[in-house]
């Protein structure tokens, strides 16, 4: 395929949405076509095509619907978990990475109406674009079918993430948990980060210390990722040392 044809393929979105709709957990119900089209329209497409409606308002609505449905789900699923742990679990479940993962599972990127520049720069697989579009679709479902149906849709969509312990471990807020552990000993964690970037490739290493003692080491492509990896090692080491079987709720 020529470079010109490849670029055209990247730019274009799929008009036939039947496969997308079949893959979504709609339980035989239908989203209004006009709302679905708006939900799949990125602001960049609107800008390049005469200010047609884009999905940011639906995204705003869907974010709230998603948050409330997941909050209810976790509240009843884990009746003994304190507020802090519920909040951390919710943050992982509704994170950009979680929503983008769901979007990729449904092939959502192919259907998003993007501006040419956004499409050519990788927008169809950009996590922020995918996550925002998932929220916009939730908003469209809510307006099309009502609160009860949109709650069911969210839970059917998100339950695989709630049950994915490996993913939740990766998304867990280890830095906050390490801070809580340190606070139990009247101190705070500290991080030392070294920049190993070279030849345009970002690489960092971090060391986490608590009360002057090294508790974890980690690497990443950003300072934040390296610190998070160091905090993760520190939290897991703490759990192992104290005979705690780690989970996002028991940690």
N, C-alpha and C positions, 0 to 999 in steps of 0.2 A: 504494500500500500504506500502511495506517495505521501510525502510530508504534508502536502496540501490536503489530501483526503483524510489523513489522520487528524489534522487540526479541525476539519469540518466535523468529524465524528465526535471529537471532544466538545465542540461548541454546541452541537445539537442535543436536544433532550427528546425522550420518547413521548410521543403524543398519545399512543394507545396505553391507557392506564389499567387495563383489565387484569394483567398479571399482578400489578402492585396491589390492587384492591382485593384480589383473591388471596394474597399472602397476608393481608392485615386481618387481625382478629375482630371482624365486624359482626360475626354471628348472623350473617345473612342480611344485615341491614345496609343501607346505602348512605354515603355522605353526599350532600348536595354538590352537584358538579361545579357550580360557581364557587363554592367555598373551597373545594379541593383544589381548583385551579389557582386560587389566591394563595392557599397554603403552600403550593409548590412553586410560587413565584418569589424569587430573591429580589432584593432591592436593586441589585445591579441590572437585572432584566428590566425592571420598571423604569430605571433611569434612561436606558438605551432605547426604550420602546414607548415613549410618549407618556410616561408617568402612569402606566397601568397599575392597578392595585397590587401591592406586594404583601408579604406575609408577616410583617412585624407586629401588627395588632393581634393577629391570631396567635402568634408566638407568645405574646404577653398573656393572653387569656389561657392558652394551653399550659404555660408554666404554672399558673395558679391551680388549674385543674389537676395537673400532674402531682404537684406538691401535696395537695389535700388528699388525693386518693392514696398516695404512697404513705402519708402520715397515718391515715386510718388503717391501712394494711399492716404496717409495722406495729402500731399500737395494740392491735388485737392479736397479731402473730406472736409477739414477745411480751406477754403481760407483766413479766417481772423485771424487764430491762429499765434502768433509770433513764431520765431524760437525755443526759449527755450521750449515752451510747445509742439511743434511738436517733439522735440528731446526727451522729457520725455515720450510722448506717444509712439514713436517708440521704445524706450528702453523697455517699458513694453510689447509691441506686439512681439518683437523678443527675449525676455528674455529666459533664459534656462527653467524657469518654464512654460512659454507659449508654447514653442516648445515641451517640455516633455508632457504637457497636451494633445496637438494634437496627439503626438505619442501614448499615451495611448488610446485615442479615436479610433485609427485605429488598436489597438492591435499590434503595431510595434515590441514590445519587443520579441514576440514569434519567429520572423523571423531573428533576428540579430545573426550572426555567432560570437560567443564569445569563447575565450579560457576557458578551464575548470575552472581555478581558478576564473576568472572574473564572470563566470556564477554562480558558487557556492557561491560567495560573494554577490549575488544580482544584478549583472550587468544588467539583463534583465529589471529591473524596476528602474535603477539608472538614475536620471534626466539628468545628464551630458551625459551619453551614448545615451539616447533616443534623446536628443536635437541635438547632433552631427550627429546622423543617419538621422534625418529629414533634416538637412542641406546637408548631402551627397546625399540624394535622390533628393533634389532640384537641386544639381549639375548634377546628372545623367539625370534628365529631361531636363536640359538646353543643355547638350551635345547631347542628343538623338533627341530633337524636336526643338531646337532653342530658341532664346531669347523671341519671342512673346509668344510661347506656355508655356515657363517656367514662364513668368510673369503671365499669366492667371492661371497657376497651383498654384503659390504662393498665389495669391489673393483669389482664390477659397478655398485654404487651410486655409488661415489666417483670412479671413473675419469674421468667427464666434468669433475669439478673439477680433478683432477690435470692434465688436458689443456687447461684453460681458462687460458691465459696472461694474458688481460686481467683475469680475476678474481684470479688469484694476485698480479699486480702491485698490485691494490687492497688485498689482504690482507697484503702483505709487511711485515715489521717494519723499516721504514725508520729508526726511531729507533735501534735496536740497530746497524744497519749504519752509520749516521752516526757512532755512538760508536766503532765499530771503525776507521773511516777516520780519525777524529780521533786515536785511540790510536797509529796509525802515525806520527803527527807529534807524539807526546808531549803531547797536550792532550785536552780534552773539549769536546763541544758545549754551547752554552748557548742558552736560549730566552727571548725576551721576548714576552709575550702581552698584548694589549690587548682589553678588553671593550667591544664595540660594541652590546650588547644594548639593545633598546628595545621598548616596547609589548608586553612579554611574549614577544618573539622573541629567542632566544639567538643571538648572533653574536660570534665572536672572530677575531682575526688574530694570527699569530705570525711571528716572525723567528728563524731559526736562525743562530747565529754559531759559527765555529770559529777560534780564535786571534784573536778580535776582528774577524774579517771576516765580513760577511753572506754566507751561502751558500745560503739558501733562505727563501722567504716562503710562507705558506699561510693559508687561512681555514677555519673550521668552526663547527659549532653548539655545540661544547664546547671547552674549553682543550686537552683531549687530542687532539681531531680537528684543531685548528688546528696544534698542534705536529707532529703526524704529517704533515700536508700540507706543512709547511715542511721537515721532514726528507726527505720524498720528493723535493721539488724540489732540495734540496741534494745528495742521493745521485745523482740523474739528471744534475745539472750536473757533478758530479765525474766520472761515467762518460763524459760527452760530452767533457769537457776532457782526459781521459786516453785517449781513443779506445777506450773499453770499450763493447761492445754489451751493454746491460743485460739480464739475466734473473735470476730468483730464485736461480739456481745460479751464474751467472758473476759476480754483483755481489760 
